[in-house]
Amino acid sequence: MAAKTSTRRRQRDVVQVKNPRSGRYVKIDRNAGMILSHKKSPGPYKGVPIARARKNR
């Protein structure tokens, strides 16, 4: 059970957004600010949260 928890913590900083030009989803690392990968098939990645607009505080 501990292995799954550590995997989720590592994936917390990775989100996906939809590329408006291609219509495909792109995985982004928020800490590094880098694009990790893009999907060739339609639809979002499984298990990766979709980024929403952040609230300004």
DSSP file (Angstrom, degrees, kcal/mol; ACC not computed):
  #  RESIDUE AA STRUCTURE BP1 BP2  ACC     N-H-->O    O-->H-N    N-H-->O    O-->H-N    TCO  KAPPA ALPHA  PHI   PSI    X-CA   Y-CA   Z-CA
    1    1 A M     >        0   0    0      0, 0.0     4,-1.3     0, 0.0     3,-0.3   0.000 360.0 360.0 360.0 -32.1    0.0    0.0    0.0
    2    2 A A  H  >  +     0   0    0      1,-0.2     4,-2.1     2,-0.2     5,-0.2   0.821 360.0  61.7 -67.7 -30.1    2.9    2.4    0.7
    3    3 A A  H  > S+     0   0    0      1,-0.2     4,-1.6     2,-0.2    -1,-0.2   0.893 103.1  49.4 -64.8 -39.2    4.1    2.1   -2.9
    4    4 A K  H  > S+     0   0    0     -3,-0.3     4,-2.1     1,-0.2    -1,-0.2   0.883 108.7  53.5 -67.0 -37.5    0.9    3.5   -4.3
    5    5 A T  H  X S+     0   0    0     -4,-1.3     4,-2.0     1,-0.2    -2,-0.2   0.924 108.3  48.6 -64.1 -44.2    1.0    6.4   -1.9
    6    6 A S  H  X S+     0   0    0     -4,-2.1     4,-1.8     1,-0.2    -1,-0.2   0.859 109.8  53.3 -65.7 -33.5    4.5    7.4   -2.9
    7    7 A T  H  X S+     0   0    0     -4,-1.6     4,-1.7     1,-0.2    -1,-0.2   0.898 108.2  49.8 -67.1 -40.1    3.6    7.2   -6.6
    8    8 A R  H  X S+     0   0    0     -4,-2.1     4,-0.6     1,-0.2    -2,-0.2   0.890 108.5  52.5 -66.4 -38.8    0.6    9.5   -6.1
    9    9 A R  H >< S+     0   0    0     -4,-2.0     3,-0.8     1,-0.2     4,-0.4   0.901 109.4  49.5 -63.3 -39.8    2.8   12.1   -4.2
   10   10 A R  H >< S+     0   0    0     -4,-1.8     3,-0.6     1,-0.2    -1,-0.2   0.869 111.5  49.0 -67.3 -35.6    5.3   12.1   -7.1
   11   11 A Q  H >< S+     0   0    0     -4,-1.7     3,-1.5     1,-0.2    -1,-0.2   0.502  85.6  90.9 -82.4  -4.5    2.5   12.6   -9.7
   12   12 A R  T << S+     0   0    0     -3,-0.8    -1,-0.2    -4,-0.6    -2,-0.1   0.838  85.8  49.9 -63.3 -33.0    0.9   15.5   -7.8
   13   13 A D  T <  S+     0   0    0     -3,-0.6    17,-3.2    -4,-0.4     2,-0.5   0.408  94.8  88.0 -87.9   2.7    2.9   18.1   -9.6
   14   14 A V  E <   +A   29   0A   0     -3,-1.5     2,-0.3    15,-0.2    15,-0.2  -0.899  53.9 165.5-104.9 127.0    2.1   16.7  -13.0
   15   15 A V  E     -A   28   0A   0     13,-2.6    13,-3.4    -2,-0.5     2,-0.4  -0.831  25.8-131.1-130.9 169.5   -1.1   18.0  -14.7
   16   16 A Q  E     -Ab  27  50A   0     33,-2.1    35,-2.6    -2,-0.3     2,-0.3  -0.954  17.7-175.7-125.8 147.5   -2.6   17.9  -18.2
   17   17 A V  E     -A   26   0A   0      9,-2.1     9,-2.7    -2,-0.4     2,-0.5  -0.941  30.0-110.2-134.2 157.3   -4.0   20.6  -20.4
   18   18 A K  E     -A   25   0A   0     -2,-0.3     7,-0.2     7,-0.2     3,-0.0  -0.782  25.7-132.7 -92.4 128.7   -5.7   20.5  -23.8
   19   19 A N     >  -     0   0    0      5,-3.3     4,-2.8    -2,-0.5     5,-0.3  -0.695  11.7-154.3 -77.8 117.3   -3.7   22.0  -26.6
   20   20 A P  T  4 S+     0   0    0      0, 0.0    -1,-0.2     0, 0.0    -2,-0.0   0.780  89.8  52.5 -67.1 -25.0   -6.2   24.3  -28.5
   21   21 A R  T  4 S+     0   0    0      1,-0.1    -2,-0.0     3,-0.1    -3,-0.0   0.931 124.3  22.0 -75.7 -46.6   -4.3   24.0  -31.7
   22   22 A S  T  4 S-     0   0    0      2,-0.2    -1,-0.1     0, 0.0     3,-0.1   0.709  93.1-132.2 -95.3 -22.3   -4.1   20.2  -32.0
   23   23 A G     <  +     0   0    0     -4,-2.8     2,-0.2     1,-0.3    -5,-0.0   0.551  68.3 118.1  80.3   7.0   -7.0   19.3  -29.7
   24   24 A R        -     0   0    0     -5,-0.3    -5,-3.3    18,-0.1    -1,-0.3  -0.627  67.8-104.8-103.7 163.9   -4.8   16.7  -27.9
   25   25 A Y  E     -A   18   0A   0     18,-0.4    14,-2.3    16,-0.3     2,-0.4  -0.654  28.0-159.5 -91.9 146.9   -3.8   16.6  -24.3
   26   26 A V  E     -AC  17  38A   0     -9,-2.7    -9,-2.1    -2,-0.3     2,-0.4  -0.979  13.4-134.4-126.3 134.7   -0.3   17.5  -23.0
   27   27 A K  E     -AC  16  37A   0     10,-2.8     9,-2.6    -2,-0.4    10,-1.0  -0.777  26.0-170.6 -90.3 132.5    1.3   16.5  -19.7
   28   28 A I  E     -AC  15  35A   0    -13,-3.4   -13,-2.6    -2,-0.4     2,-0.7  -0.977  21.9-140.3-127.7 136.4    3.1   19.3  -17.9
   29   29 A D  E  >> -AC  14  34A   0      5,-2.6     4,-2.0    -2,-0.4     5,-0.8  -0.862  14.1-160.7 -91.6 115.8    5.4   19.3  -14.8
   30   30 A R  T  45S+     0   0    0    -17,-3.2    -1,-0.2    -2,-0.7   -16,-0.1   0.866  85.8  51.2 -68.8 -36.4    4.4   22.3  -12.7
   31   31 A N  T  45S+     0   0    0    -18,-0.3    -1,-0.2     1,-0.2   -17,-0.1   0.944 121.5  30.8 -67.4 -47.2    7.6   22.4  -10.7
   32   32 A A  T  45S-     0   0    0      2,-0.1    -2,-0.2     1,-0.0    -1,-0.2   0.713  98.3-134.3 -84.3 -21.3   10.0   22.3  -13.6
   33   33 A G  T  <5 +     0   0    0     -4,-2.0     2,-0.3     1,-0.3    -3,-0.2   0.804  59.7 133.8  71.8  29.0    7.6   24.1  -16.0
   34   34 A M  E   < -C   29   0A   0     -5,-0.8    -5,-2.6     0, 0.0     2,-0.5  -0.832  62.3-118.4-115.3 150.1    8.4   21.6  -18.8
   35   35 A I  E     -C   28   0A   0     -2,-0.3    -7,-0.2    -7,-0.2     3,-0.1  -0.760  26.8-173.5 -81.7 125.4    6.2   19.6  -21.2
   36   36 A L  E     -     0   0A   0     -9,-2.6     2,-0.3    -2,-0.5    -1,-0.2   0.893  57.1 -30.5 -88.4 -45.4    6.7   15.9  -20.4
   37   37 A S  E     -C   27   0A   0    -10,-1.0   -10,-2.8     2,-0.0     2,-0.3  -0.979  48.9-135.1-163.9 168.9    4.7   14.3  -23.2
   38   38 A H  E     -C   26   0A   0     -2,-0.3     2,-0.3   -12,-0.2   -12,-0.2  -0.968  26.9-113.3-134.4 152.9    1.7   14.7  -25.6
   39   39 A K        -     0   0    0    -14,-2.3     4,-0.1    -2,-0.3     6,-0.0  -0.640  14.2-167.5 -89.5 140.2   -0.9   12.2  -26.6
   40   40 A K  S    S+     0   0    0     -2,-0.3    -1,-0.1     2,-0.1     0, 0.0   0.761  76.8  63.1 -89.0 -30.7   -1.2   10.8  -30.1
   41   41 A S  S    S-     0   0    0      1,-0.1   -16,-0.3     2,-0.1    -2,-0.1  -0.609  96.0 -99.3 -93.4 155.4   -4.7    9.3  -29.4
   42   42 A P  S    S+     0   0    0      0, 0.0    -1,-0.1     0, 0.0   -18,-0.1  -0.307  80.3  48.1 -71.4 157.5   -7.7   11.4  -28.5
   43   43 A G  S    S-     0   0    0     -4,-0.1   -18,-0.4     2,-0.0    -2,-0.1  -0.071  88.2 -64.2  98.5 161.2   -8.9   11.9  -25.0
   44   44 A P        -     0   0    0      0, 0.0     2,-0.1     0, 0.0     6,-0.0  -0.294  54.7 -93.0 -79.1 164.5   -7.2   12.7  -21.7
   45   45 A Y    >   -     0   0    0      3,-0.1     3,-0.6     1,-0.1     2,-0.4  -0.452  42.9-114.6 -68.9 148.0   -4.6   10.7  -19.8
   46   46 A K  T 3  S+     0   0    0      1,-0.2    -1,-0.1    -2,-0.1     0, 0.0  -0.722  94.4  10.3 -85.7 135.5   -5.9    8.4  -17.2
   47   47 A G  T 3  S+     0   0    0     -2,-0.4    -1,-0.2     1,-0.2    -2,-0.0   0.500  99.7 109.4  80.3   4.1   -4.9    9.2  -13.6
   48   48 A V    <   -     0   0    0     -3,-0.6    -1,-0.2   -33,-0.0   -33,-0.1  -0.962  69.7-123.3-113.9 124.9   -3.5   12.6  -14.4
   49   49 A P        -     0   0    0      0, 0.0   -33,-2.1     0, 0.0     2,-0.5  -0.328  20.6-120.8 -68.2 146.9   -5.5   15.6  -13.1
   50   50 A I  B     -b   16   0A   0    -35,-0.2   -33,-0.2     1,-0.1     2,-0.1  -0.752  32.8-115.1 -86.5 129.9   -6.6   18.2  -15.6
   51   51 A A        -     0   0    0    -35,-2.6     2,-0.3    -2,-0.5    -1,-0.1  -0.404  32.8-167.8 -69.2 136.4   -5.3   21.7  -14.8
   52   52 A R        -     0   0    0     -2,-0.1     2,-0.1   -35,-0.1    -1,-0.0  -0.750  38.2 -76.9-114.9 166.3   -7.8   24.3  -13.8
   53   53 A A        -     0   0    0     -2,-0.3     2,-0.2     1,-0.1    -1,-0.1  -0.442  51.4-125.2 -64.3 133.6   -7.3   28.0  -13.5
   54   54 A R        -     0   0    0     -2,-0.1     2,-0.4     1,-0.1    -1,-0.1  -0.573  19.7-118.7 -81.8 144.5   -5.6   28.8  -10.2
   55   55 A K        -     0   0    0     -2,-0.2     2,-0.4     1,-0.0    -1,-0.1  -0.670  24.2-127.8 -81.8 134.7   -7.2   31.3   -7.8
   56   56 A N              0   0    0     -2,-0.4    -1,-0.0     1,-0.1     0, 0.0  -0.690 360.0 360.0 -81.7 130.5   -5.2   34.4   -7.1
   57   57 A R              0   0    0     -2,-0.4    -1,-0.1     0, 0.0    -2,-0.0   0.412 360.0 360.0-112.1 360.0   -4.8   35.0   -3.4
